[in-house]
Amino acid sequence: YEIKPESLFFVSPNQIHDIKLSPEVTGYIFLFTSEFYHYNKPDTNQLFTLPFFYTISGENQVLYIQNNEAVRQIQMFFDQCIMTKQNTEADLYLATRAWLDLLLIYCKKIHTPIVQDQKISQGKVWVKKFLQLVETHGTENKPVRFFAEQLKISAVYMSEVVKAHTGRTCIELIQDR
């Protein structure tokens, strides 16, 4: 992806990317794990419902920020995260998670989805979780059964759901990793 001013790139946790930045590029990189994000959250599927992580199409999302107010707002979220990190308060992780939540909620609000269907079905959540597991364990040559067991669903059901939502088999997605 070409890095342009006023843009946010989302890389799903556990994905691996090679980022080459030219000297004139400035900005922030906020790395976090799914476990960090979901810590103490009642809904452990929340990250999977955000439109820019674990996309079923496999394309990473770029959020082009359309107005100066949105740029200022996002800048403020990152600045607050940095100030929180520089503080050595006892609640560092709690505060960082709160700012991350606010940032992602705001980005979801200004995100213009490619597909207008905002409803996240349980099947899509399973597929997104499967894709996350493939990113995490894809180099370990795990069978489809392993991924299904991690999701606590049957391999047959997982294969059907993945094929229905992606048009590809679980094996193809694992091998492409």
SEMARDO-90572 format. One line per 3 residues: number of its first residue (from 1); their letters; for each residue x, y, z of N, C-alpha, C, O, CB. Coordinates in nm, 2 decimals. Glycine has a CB too. Layout:
N
NUM = a = X,Y,Z,X,Y,Z,X,Y,Z,X,Y,Z,X,Y,Z | ...
This chain:
177
1 = yei = 0.08,-0.12,0.00,0.00,0.00,0.00,0.09,0.12,0.00,0.19,0.13,0.07,-0.09,0.00,0.12 | 0.04,0.22,-0.07,0.12,0.35,-0.07,0.08,0.43,0.05,-0.04,0.44,0.09,0.09,0.43,-0.20 | 0.18,0.47,0.12,0.15,0.55,0.25,0.13,0.69,0.21,0.22,0.76,0.15,0.27,0.53,0.35
4 = kpe = 0.02,0.75,0.24,-0.02,0.89,0.20,-0.05,0.96,0.33,-0.08,0.90,0.43,-0.14,0.89,0.10 | -0.04,1.09,0.33,-0.08,1.17,0.44,-0.23,1.15,0.48,-0.31,1.11,0.39,-0.06,1.32,0.42 | -0.26,1.16,0.61,-0.39,1.15,0.66,-0.45,1.01,0.63,-0.57,1.00,0.58,-0.48,1.26,0.61
7 = slf = -0.38,0.91,0.65,-0.43,0.77,0.63,-0.39,0.68,0.75,-0.28,0.70,0.81,-0.38,0.71,0.50 | -0.48,0.59,0.78,-0.45,0.49,0.89,-0.45,0.35,0.82,-0.54,0.32,0.75,-0.56,0.50,1.00 | -0.35,0.27,0.85,-0.35,0.14,0.80,-0.37,0.04,0.92,-0.32,0.06,1.03,-0.21,0.11,0.74
10 = fvs = -0.46,-0.05,0.90,-0.49,-0.15,1.00,-0.43,-0.29,0.97,-0.46,-0.34,0.86,-0.64,-0.16,1.02 | -0.35,-0.34,1.06,-0.30,-0.47,1.04,-0.35,-0.55,1.16,-0.34,-0.52,1.27,-0.14,-0.47,1.04 | -0.42,-0.66,1.12,-0.48,-0.74,1.23,-0.37,-0.80,1.32,-0.26,-0.83,1.27,-0.56,-0.85,1.16
13 = pnq = -0.40,-0.81,1.45,-0.30,-0.87,1.54,-0.26,-1.00,1.49,-0.34,-1.08,1.44,-0.36,-0.88,1.68 | -0.13,-1.03,1.50,-0.06,-1.15,1.46,-0.03,-1.16,1.31,0.04,-1.25,1.27,-0.14,-1.27,1.49 | -0.07,-1.06,1.23,-0.03,-1.06,1.09,0.11,-1.01,1.08,0.16,-0.93,1.17,-0.13,-0.97,1.01
16 = ihd = 0.18,-1.05,0.98,0.32,-1.01,0.96,0.33,-0.93,0.84,0.28,-0.97,0.73,0.42,-1.14,0.96 | 0.39,-0.81,0.85,0.41,-0.73,0.73,0.55,-0.67,0.73,0.61,-0.65,0.84,0.30,-0.61,0.73 | 0.59,-0.64,0.61,0.72,-0.57,0.60,0.69,-0.43,0.56,0.63,-0.40,0.46,0.81,-0.64,0.48
19 = ikl = 0.73,-0.34,0.65,0.70,-0.20,0.63,0.83,-0.13,0.60,0.92,-0.13,0.68,0.63,-0.14,0.76 | 0.83,-0.06,0.49,0.94,0.02,0.45,0.90,0.17,0.44,0.81,0.20,0.36,1.01,-0.03,0.31 | 0.95,0.25,0.53,0.91,0.39,0.53,1.02,0.48,0.48,1.14,0.46,0.51,0.88,0.43,0.67
22 = spe = 0.99,0.57,0.40,1.08,0.67,0.35,1.10,0.77,0.46,1.02,0.79,0.55,1.04,0.74,0.22 | 1.21,0.84,0.46,1.24,0.94,0.57,1.14,1.05,0.59,1.12,1.10,0.70,1.38,1.01,0.54 | 1.07,1.09,0.49,0.97,1.19,0.50,0.83,1.15,0.56,0.75,1.23,0.60,0.94,1.25,0.37
25 = vtg = 0.82,1.02,0.58,0.69,0.97,0.64,0.70,0.98,0.79,0.80,0.94,0.85,0.67,0.82,0.60 | 0.60,1.04,0.84,0.58,1.05,0.99,0.45,0.99,1.03,0.36,0.99,0.96,0.60,1.20,1.03 | 0.45,0.95,1.16,0.32,0.89,1.21,0.35,0.80,1.32,0.45,0.81,1.39,0.25,0.82,1.10
28 = yif = 0.25,0.72,1.35,0.25,0.63,1.47,0.23,0.49,1.42,0.17,0.46,1.32,0.15,0.67,1.57 | 0.29,0.40,1.50,0.26,0.25,1.49,0.21,0.21,1.63,0.29,0.22,1.72,0.38,0.17,1.44 | 0.09,0.15,1.63,0.03,0.11,1.76,0.02,-0.04,1.75,-0.08,-0.09,1.68,-0.10,0.18,1.79
31 = lft = 0.10,-0.12,1.81,0.10,-0.26,1.80,0.03,-0.32,1.93,0.07,-0.28,2.04,0.24,-0.32,1.78 | -0.06,-0.41,1.91,-0.12,-0.47,2.02,-0.17,-0.61,1.98,-0.19,-0.64,1.86,-0.24,-0.39,2.08 | -0.19,-0.70,2.08,-0.24,-0.83,2.06,-0.39,-0.84,2.08,-0.45,-0.75,2.14,-0.17,-0.93,2.15
34 = sef = -0.45,-0.94,2.03,-0.59,-0.96,2.05,-0.62,-0.98,2.20,-0.72,-0.94,2.26,-0.64,-1.09,1.97 | -0.52,-1.05,2.27,-0.54,-1.08,2.41,-0.53,-0.94,2.49,-0.61,-0.93,2.59,-0.43,-1.17,2.46 | -0.45,-0.85,2.45,-0.44,-0.72,2.52,-0.57,-0.65,2.50,-0.63,-0.59,2.60,-0.32,-0.64,2.46
37 = yhy = -0.62,-0.65,2.38,-0.75,-0.58,2.35,-0.87,-0.64,2.43,-0.95,-0.56,2.48,-0.78,-0.58,2.20 | -0.88,-0.77,2.43,-0.99,-0.83,2.49,-0.98,-0.85,2.64,-1.08,-0.90,2.70,-1.01,-0.97,2.43 | -0.87,-0.82,2.70,-0.85,-0.83,2.85,-0.97,-0.77,2.92,-0.99,-0.65,2.91,-0.72,-0.78,2.89
40 = nkp = -1.04,-0.85,3.00,-1.15,-0.80,3.09,-1.27,-0.75,3.01,-1.35,-0.68,3.07,-1.10,-0.69,3.18 | -1.28,-0.78,2.89,-1.40,-0.74,2.81,-1.50,-0.86,2.81,-1.46,-0.98,2.79,-1.36,-0.71,2.66 | -1.62,-0.83,2.84,-1.72,-0.94,2.84,-1.75,-1.00,2.70,-1.78,-1.12,2.69,-1.86,-0.89,2.89
43 = dtn = -1.73,-0.92,2.60,-1.75,-0.97,2.46,-1.61,-1.00,2.40,-1.54,-0.91,2.35,-1.83,-0.87,2.37 | -1.57,-1.13,2.40,-1.44,-1.16,2.34,-1.44,-1.17,2.19,-1.34,-1.20,2.13,-1.40,-1.30,2.40 | -1.55,-1.13,2.13,-1.56,-1.12,1.98,-1.55,-0.98,1.93,-1.56,-0.95,1.81,-1.69,-1.18,1.93
46 = qlf = -1.54,-0.88,2.02,-1.55,-0.74,1.99,-1.45,-0.70,1.88,-1.49,-0.63,1.78,-1.52,-0.66,2.11 | -1.32,-0.74,1.88,-1.22,-0.71,1.78,-1.26,-0.76,1.65,-1.24,-0.70,1.54,-1.09,-0.76,1.82 | -1.33,-0.88,1.65,-1.37,-0.94,1.52,-1.48,-0.87,1.45,-1.51,-0.89,1.33,-1.40,-1.08,1.54
49 = tlp = -1.56,-0.78,1.53,-1.67,-0.71,1.47,-1.63,-0.58,1.41,-1.71,-0.51,1.34,-1.77,-0.69,1.57 | -1.50,-0.54,1.43,-1.46,-0.41,1.37,-1.43,-0.43,1.23,-1.37,-0.54,1.19,-1.33,-0.36,1.45 | -1.47,-0.34,1.14,-1.46,-0.37,1.00,-1.32,-0.37,0.94,-1.30,-0.41,0.83,-1.54,-0.26,0.93
52 = ffy = -1.22,-0.33,1.01,-1.08,-0.32,0.95,-0.99,-0.43,1.00,-0.87,-0.43,0.96,-1.03,-0.19,0.98 | -1.03,-0.52,1.09,-0.95,-0.63,1.13,-1.00,-0.76,1.08,-1.12,-0.78,1.08,-0.93,-0.63,1.29 | -0.91,-0.85,1.04,-0.94,-0.99,1.00,-1.05,-0.98,0.89,-1.16,-1.05,0.90,-0.99,-1.07,1.12
55 = tis = -1.03,-0.90,0.79,-1.13,-0.89,0.69,-1.14,-1.02,0.61,-1.04,-1.09,0.58,-1.09,-0.77,0.59 | -1.26,-1.06,0.58,-1.28,-1.18,0.51,-1.22,-1.18,0.37,-1.18,-1.29,0.32,-1.43,-1.21,0.50 | -1.22,-1.07,0.31,-1.16,-1.06,0.18,-1.01,-1.08,0.18,-0.94,-1.10,0.08,-1.19,-0.92,0.11
58 = gen = -0.95,-1.06,0.30,-0.80,-1.08,0.31,-0.73,-0.95,0.29,-0.61,-0.94,0.31,-0.75,-1.18,0.22 | -0.80,-0.84,0.24,-0.74,-0.71,0.22,-0.73,-0.64,0.35,-0.83,-0.63,0.42,-0.82,-0.64,0.11 | -0.62,-0.58,0.37,-0.60,-0.49,0.49,-0.67,-0.36,0.45,-0.67,-0.31,0.34,-0.45,-0.47,0.53
61 = qvl = -0.73,-0.30,0.55,-0.81,-0.18,0.53,-0.72,-0.06,0.55,-0.63,-0.05,0.64,-0.93,-0.17,0.63 | -0.74,0.04,0.47,-0.68,0.17,0.48,-0.79,0.27,0.51,-0.89,0.27,0.43,-0.59,0.21,0.35 | -0.78,0.35,0.61,-0.87,0.45,0.64,-0.82,0.59,0.60,-0.72,0.64,0.66,-0.91,0.45,0.79
64 = yiq = -0.87,0.65,0.49,-0.83,0.78,0.45,-0.91,0.88,0.52,-1.04,0.88,0.51,-0.84,0.79,0.29 | -0.85,0.96,0.60,-0.92,1.06,0.68,-0.95,1.18,0.60,-0.87,1.24,0.53,-0.83,1.10,0.80 | -1.08,1.21,0.60,-1.14,1.31,0.50,-1.14,1.45,0.54,-1.14,1.54,0.46,-1.27,1.27,0.47
67 = nne = -1.13,1.48,0.67,-1.14,1.62,0.72,-1.04,1.65,0.83,-0.99,1.56,0.90,-1.28,1.65,0.76 | -1.01,1.78,0.85,-0.91,1.82,0.95,-0.95,1.79,1.09,-0.86,1.76,1.17,-0.88,1.97,0.93 | -1.08,1.79,1.12,-1.12,1.76,1.26,-1.10,1.62,1.29,-1.05,1.59,1.40,-1.28,1.80,1.27
70 = avr = -1.12,1.53,1.20,-1.09,1.39,1.22,-0.94,1.36,1.24,-0.90,1.28,1.32,-1.15,1.30,1.10 | -0.86,1.43,1.16,-0.72,1.42,1.17,-0.68,1.47,1.31,-0.60,1.40,1.38,-0.64,1.51,1.07 | -0.73,1.58,1.36,-0.70,1.63,1.50,-0.74,1.53,1.60,-0.67,1.51,1.70,-0.76,1.77,1.52
73 = qiq = -0.86,1.47,1.59,-0.91,1.38,1.68,-0.83,1.26,1.70,-0.79,1.21,1.81,-1.06,1.34,1.65 | -0.79,1.20,1.58,-0.70,1.08,1.58,-0.56,1.11,1.64,-0.51,1.04,1.71,-0.69,1.02,1.44 | -0.51,1.23,1.60,-0.38,1.28,1.66,-0.39,1.28,1.81,-0.30,1.24,1.88,-0.34,1.42,1.60
76 = mff = -0.50,1.33,1.86,-0.52,1.34,2.01,-0.52,1.21,2.07,-0.46,1.19,2.18,-0.65,1.42,2.04 | -0.59,1.11,2.01,-0.59,0.97,2.07,-0.44,0.92,2.08,-0.41,0.86,2.18,-0.67,0.88,1.98 | -0.37,0.93,1.97,-0.23,0.88,1.97,-0.14,0.96,2.08,-0.07,0.90,2.15,-0.17,0.89,1.84
79 = dqc = -0.16,1.09,2.08,-0.09,1.17,2.18,-0.12,1.13,2.32,-0.03,1.12,2.41,-0.12,1.32,2.16 | -0.25,1.10,2.35,-0.29,1.05,2.48,-0.22,0.92,2.51,-0.18,0.89,2.63,-0.44,1.04,2.49 | -0.22,0.83,2.42,-0.15,0.70,2.44,-0.01,0.72,2.47,0.05,0.65,2.56,-0.17,0.61,2.31
82 = imt = 0.06,0.81,2.40,0.20,0.83,2.43,0.22,0.89,2.57,0.31,0.85,2.64,0.26,0.93,2.32 | 0.14,0.99,2.60,0.15,1.05,2.74,0.12,0.94,2.85,0.18,0.94,2.95,0.05,1.17,2.75 | 0.02,0.85,2.82,-0.01,0.75,2.92,0.12,0.66,2.93,0.15,0.62,3.04,-0.13,0.67,2.87
85 = kqn = 0.18,0.62,2.82,0.29,0.53,2.82,0.41,0.60,2.90,0.48,0.53,2.97,0.34,0.50,2.68 | 0.43,0.73,2.88,0.54,0.80,2.95,0.51,0.81,3.10,0.61,0.83,3.17,0.56,0.93,2.88 | 0.39,0.80,3.13,0.35,0.81,3.28,0.38,0.67,3.33,0.36,0.57,3.27,0.20,0.85,3.30
88 = tea = 0.43,0.66,3.45,0.45,0.53,3.51,0.35,0.49,3.62,0.38,0.43,3.72,0.59,0.53,3.58 | 0.23,0.54,3.59,0.12,0.51,3.68,0.09,0.36,3.69,0.12,0.28,3.59,-0.01,0.59,3.64 | 0.02,0.32,3.80,-0.01,0.18,3.82,-0.11,0.12,3.71,-0.11,0.01,3.68,-0.06,0.16,3.96
91 = dly = -0.19,0.21,3.66,-0.30,0.17,3.57,-0.26,0.19,3.42,-0.35,0.22,3.34,-0.43,0.24,3.60 | -0.13,0.18,3.39,-0.08,0.21,3.26,-0.16,0.12,3.15,-0.20,0.18,3.05,0.07,0.17,3.25 | -0.17,-0.01,3.17,-0.23,-0.09,3.07,-0.38,-0.06,3.06,-0.44,-0.07,2.95,-0.21,-0.24,3.11
94 = lat = -0.44,-0.04,3.17,-0.59,0.00,3.18,-0.61,0.12,3.10,-0.70,0.13,3.01,-0.64,0.01,3.32 | -0.53,0.23,3.12,-0.54,0.35,3.05,-0.51,0.34,2.90,-0.58,0.39,2.82,-0.45,0.46,3.11 | -0.41,0.26,2.87,-0.38,0.24,2.73,-0.49,0.17,2.66,-0.52,0.20,2.54,-0.25,0.16,2.71
97 = raw = -0.55,0.07,2.72,-0.66,-0.01,2.66,-0.78,0.09,2.64,-0.85,0.08,2.54,-0.71,-0.12,2.75 | -0.80,0.18,2.73,-0.91,0.28,2.72,-0.89,0.37,2.60,-0.98,0.39,2.52,-0.93,0.36,2.85 | -0.77,0.42,2.58,-0.74,0.50,2.47,-0.75,0.43,2.34,-0.80,0.48,2.24,-0.60,0.57,2.48
100 = ldl = -0.70,0.30,2.34,-0.71,0.22,2.22,-0.86,0.20,2.18,-0.90,0.21,2.07,-0.64,0.08,2.24 | -0.94,0.17,2.28,-1.09,0.15,2.26,-1.15,0.28,2.20,-1.22,0.27,2.10,-1.16,0.12,2.39 | -1.11,0.39,2.25,-1.17,0.52,2.20,-1.12,0.54,2.06,-1.20,0.59,1.97,-1.13,0.63,2.29
103 = lli = -1.00,0.51,2.03,-0.94,0.53,1.90,-1.02,0.44,1.80,-1.06,0.48,1.69,-0.79,0.50,1.89 | -1.03,0.31,1.83,-1.10,0.22,1.74,-1.25,0.25,1.72,-1.30,0.23,1.61,-1.08,0.07,1.79 | -1.31,0.29,1.83,-1.45,0.33,1.82,-1.47,0.45,1.72,-1.56,0.45,1.64,-1.51,0.37,1.96
106 = yck = -1.38,0.55,1.74,-1.38,0.66,1.65,-1.35,0.62,1.51,-1.42,0.67,1.41,-1.28,0.77,1.70 | -1.25,0.54,1.49,-1.22,0.49,1.35,-1.34,0.42,1.29,-1.36,0.43,1.17,-1.10,0.41,1.35 | -1.41,0.34,1.37,-1.52,0.27,1.32,-1.63,0.36,1.28,-1.70,0.34,1.18,-1.58,0.17,1.42
109 = kih = -1.65,0.47,1.35,-1.75,0.57,1.32,-1.72,0.64,1.19,-1.81,0.67,1.11,-1.75,0.68,1.44 | -1.59,0.67,1.16,-1.56,0.75,1.04,-1.53,0.66,0.92,-1.51,0.70,0.81,-1.45,0.84,1.06 | -1.52,0.53,0.95,-1.49,0.43,0.84,-1.60,0.42,0.74,-1.72,0.41,0.78,-1.45,0.29,0.90
112 = tpi = -1.57,0.42,0.62,-1.67,0.40,0.51,-1.65,0.26,0.46,-1.55,0.23,0.39,-1.66,0.51,0.40 | -1.74,0.17,0.50,-1.72,0.03,0.45,-1.74,0.02,0.30,-1.81,0.09,0.24,-1.82,-0.06,0.52 | -1.66,-0.08,0.25,-1.67,-0.11,0.11,-1.80,-0.18,0.08,-1.87,-0.15,-0.02,-1.55,-0.21,0.07
115 = vqd = -1.84,-0.26,0.17,-1.97,-0.33,0.16,-2.06,-0.27,0.27,-2.02,-0.25,0.38,-1.96,-0.49,0.19 | -2.18,-0.23,0.23,-2.27,-0.16,0.32,-2.34,-0.25,0.42,-2.41,-0.19,0.51,-2.38,-0.09,0.24 | -2.32,-0.38,0.41,-2.38,-0.47,0.51,-2.31,-0.46,0.64,-2.20,-0.51,0.66,-2.38,-0.61,0.46
118 = qki = -2.36,-0.39,0.74,-2.30,-0.37,0.87,-2.32,-0.48,0.97,-2.25,-0.49,1.07,-2.34,-0.24,0.93 | -2.42,-0.57,0.94,-2.45,-0.68,1.03,-2.34,-0.78,1.02,-2.30,-0.83,0.92,-2.59,-0.74,0.99 | -2.29,-0.81,1.14,-2.18,-0.91,1.15,-2.25,-1.04,1.20,-2.29,-1.05,1.31,-2.07,-0.87,1.25
121 = sqg = -2.26,-1.14,1.11,-2.32,-1.27,1.14,-2.22,-1.35,1.23,-2.10,-1.32,1.22,-2.36,-1.34,1.02 | -2.27,-1.45,1.30,-2.19,-1.54,1.37,-2.09,-1.61,1.28,-1.98,-1.63,1.32,-2.27,-1.64,1.45 | -2.14,-1.64,1.16,-2.05,-1.71,1.06,-1.93,-1.62,1.03,-1.82,-1.67,1.02,-2.12,-1.74,0.94
124 = kvw = -1.95,-1.49,1.01,-1.84,-1.40,0.98,-1.74,-1.39,1.10,-1.62,-1.38,1.08,-1.89,-1.26,0.95 | -1.80,-1.39,1.22,-1.71,-1.39,1.34,-1.62,-1.52,1.34,-1.50,-1.51,1.37,-1.79,-1.38,1.47 | -1.68,-1.64,1.31,-1.61,-1.76,1.31,-1.49,-1.75,1.20,-1.38,-1.79,1.23,-1.70,-1.88,1.28
127 = vkk = -1.53,-1.69,1.09,-1.43,-1.68,0.98,-1.31,-1.59,1.02,-1.20,-1.62,1.00,-1.49,-1.63,0.85 | -1.35,-1.48,1.08,-1.25,-1.38,1.13,-1.16,-1.45,1.24,-1.04,-1.43,1.24,-1.31,-1.26,1.18 | -1.22,-1.52,1.33,-1.14,-1.59,1.43,-1.05,-1.70,1.37,-0.93,-1.71,1.40,-1.23,-1.66,1.54
130 = flq = -1.10,-1.77,1.27,-1.02,-1.87,1.20,-0.90,-1.80,1.13,-0.79,-1.85,1.14,-1.11,-1.94,1.09 | -0.93,-1.68,1.06,-0.82,-1.61,1.00,-0.71,-1.56,1.10,-0.59,-1.56,1.07,-0.87,-1.49,0.92 | -0.76,-1.52,1.21,-0.66,-1.48,1.32,-0.57,-1.60,1.36,-0.45,-1.59,1.37,-0.73,-1.43,1.44
133 = lve = -0.64,-1.72,1.38,-0.56,-1.84,1.42,-0.46,-1.88,1.31,-0.35,-1.92,1.34,-0.66,-1.95,1.45 | -0.51,-1.86,1.18,-0.42,-1.90,1.07,-0.30,-1.81,1.07,-0.18,-1.85,1.05,-0.49,-1.89,0.93 | -0.32,-1.68,1.10,-0.20,-1.58,1.11,-0.11,-1.62,1.23,0.01,-1.61,1.21,-0.26,-1.44,1.14
136 = thg = -0.17,-1.67,1.34,-0.09,-1.71,1.45,-0.02,-1.84,1.44,0.10,-1.85,1.47,-0.18,-1.71,1.58 | -0.08,-1.94,1.38,-0.03,-2.07,1.37,0.00,-2.12,1.23,0.03,-2.24,1.21,-0.12,-2.17,1.44 | -0.01,-2.03,1.13,0.00,-2.08,0.99,0.13,-2.14,0.95,0.13,-2.22,0.86,-0.03,-1.96,0.91
139 = ten = 0.24,-2.11,1.02,0.37,-2.16,0.98,0.39,-2.29,1.05,0.50,-2.35,1.03,0.48,-2.06,1.01 | 0.30,-2.34,1.13,0.32,-2.46,1.21,0.26,-2.59,1.15,0.27,-2.70,1.21,0.26,-2.45,1.35 | 0.21,-2.58,1.02,0.15,-2.69,0.95,0.04,-2.76,1.03,0.04,-2.89,1.04,0.26,-2.79,0.91
142 = kpv = -0.05,-2.69,1.09,-0.16,-2.75,1.17,-0.27,-2.79,1.07,-0.29,-2.72,0.97,-0.21,-2.64,1.27 | -0.34,-2.90,1.11,-0.45,-2.94,1.02,-0.57,-2.86,1.05,-0.58,-2.79,1.15,-0.48,-3.09,1.05 | -0.67,-2.87,0.96,-0.80,-2.79,0.98,-0.86,-2.83,1.11,-0.91,-2.74,1.18,-0.89,-2.83,0.86
145 = rff = -0.85,-2.95,1.15,-0.91,-3.00,1.28,-0.85,-2.92,1.40,-0.93,-2.88,1.49,-0.88,-3.15,1.30 | -0.72,-2.88,1.40,-0.66,-2.80,1.50,-0.74,-2.67,1.52,-0.77,-2.63,1.63,-0.51,-2.78,1.48 | -0.76,-2.60,1.40,-0.82,-2.47,1.41,-0.97,-2.48,1.46,-1.01,-2.40,1.53,-0.82,-2.41,1.27
148 = aeq = -1.04,-2.58,1.41,-1.17,-2.60,1.46,-1.18,-2.63,1.61,-1.27,-2.58,1.68,-1.24,-2.72,1.38 | -1.09,-2.71,1.66,-1.08,-2.74,1.80,-1.06,-2.61,1.88,-1.11,-2.59,1.99,-0.98,-2.84,1.83 | -0.97,-2.52,1.83,-0.94,-2.39,1.89,-1.07,-2.31,1.90,-1.09,-2.23,2.00,-0.83,-2.32,1.82
151 = lki = -1.15,-2.32,1.80,-1.28,-2.24,1.80,-1.40,-2.31,1.87,-1.50,-2.26,1.88,-1.32,-2.21,1.65 | -1.37,-2.44,1.91,-1.47,-2.52,1.97,-1.59,-2.54,1.88,-1.71,-2.54,1.93,-1.52,-2.46,2.10 | -1.56,-2.57,1.75,-1.67,-2.60,1.66,-1.61,-2.72,1.58,-1.50,-2.75,1.58,-1.71,-2.48,1.56
154 = sav = -1.70,-2.79,1.50,-1.66,-2.91,1.43,-1.58,-2.86,1.30,-1.61,-2.75,1.25,-1.77,-3.00,1.39 | -1.49,-2.94,1.26,-1.41,-2.91,1.14,-1.50,-2.90,1.01,-1.48,-2.82,0.92,-1.30,-3.02,1.11 | -1.60,-2.98,1.01,-1.70,-2.98,0.89,-1.77,-2.85,0.89,-1.78,-2.79,0.79,-1.80,-3.10,0.90
157 = yms = -1.83,-2.81,1.01,-1.90,-2.68,1.01,-1.81,-2.56,0.98,-1.85,-2.47,0.90,-1.96,-2.66,1.16 | -1.69,-2.56,1.04,-1.60,-2.45,1.01,-1.56,-2.45,0.86,-1.56,-2.34,0.80,-1.47,-2.47,1.09 | -1.54,-2.56,0.80,-1.51,-2.57,0.66,-1.63,-2.51,0.57,-1.60,-2.44,0.48,-1.48,-2.71,0.61
160 = evv = -1.75,-2.55,0.61,-1.87,-2.49,0.54,-1.88,-2.34,0.55,-1.90,-2.27,0.45,-1.99,-2.56,0.59 | -1.86,-2.29,0.67,-1.87,-2.15,0.70,-1.77,-2.07,0.63,-1.79,-1.97,0.57,-1.87,-2.12,0.85 | -1.64,-2.12,0.63,-1.53,-2.05,0.57,-1.55,-2.05,0.42,-1.53,-1.94,0.35,-1.40,-2.12,0.60
163 = kah = -1.59,-2.16,0.36,-1.62,-2.17,0.22,-1.73,-2.08,0.17,-1.72,-2.01,0.07,-1.65,-2.31,0.17 | -1.84,-2.07,0.26,-1.95,-1.99,0.23,-1.92,-1.84,0.23,-1.97,-1.76,0.15,-2.07,-2.01,0.32 | -1.83,-1.80,0.32,-1.80,-1.66,0.33,-1.68,-1.61,0.25,-1.67,-1.49,0.22,-1.77,-1.63,0.48
166 = tgr = -1.59,-1.70,0.22,-1.47,-1.66,0.14,-1.46,-1.71,0.00,-1.39,-1.66,-0.08,-1.35,-1.70,0.22 | -1.54,-1.82,-0.02,-1.53,-1.89,-0.15,-1.40,-1.97,-0.16,-1.38,-2.03,-0.27,-1.53,-1.78,-0.26 | -1.33,-1.99,-0.05,-1.21,-2.07,-0.05,-1.22,-2.17,0.06,-1.29,-2.15,0.16,-1.08,-1.98,-0.04
169 = tci = -1.14,-2.28,0.05,-1.14,-2.38,0.15,-1.05,-2.34,0.26,-0.96,-2.25,0.25,-1.10,-2.52,0.09 | -1.07,-2.40,0.38,-0.98,-2.38,0.49,-0.83,-2.41,0.45,-0.74,-2.34,0.48,-1.02,-2.46,0.61 | -0.82,-2.52,0.38,-0.68,-2.57,0.34,-0.61,-2.47,0.25,-0.50,-2.44,0.27,-0.69,-2.70,0.27
172 = eli = -0.69,-2.41,0.16,-0.63,-2.31,0.07,-0.58,-2.19,0.15,-0.48,-2.13,0.13,-0.73,-2.26,-0.03 | -0.67,-2.14,0.25,-0.63,-2.03,0.33,-0.51,-2.06,0.42,-0.42,-1.97,0.44,-0.75,-1.98,0.42 | -0.50,-2.18,0.47,-0.39,-2.22,0.55,-0.26,-2.22,0.47,-0.15,-2.17,0.51,-0.41,-2.35,0.62
175 = qdr = -0.27,-2.28,0.35,-0.15,-2.29,0.26,-0.11,-2.16,0.21,0.01,-2.14,0.19,-0.19,-2.38,0.14 | -0.20,-2.06,0.19,-0.16,-1.93,0.14,-0.09,-1.85,0.25,-0.02,-1.75,0.22,-0.28,-1.85,0.10 | -0.10,-1.89,0.38,-0.03,-1.82,0.48,0.12,-1.83,0.47,0.19,-1.78,0.55,-0.08,-1.87,0.62
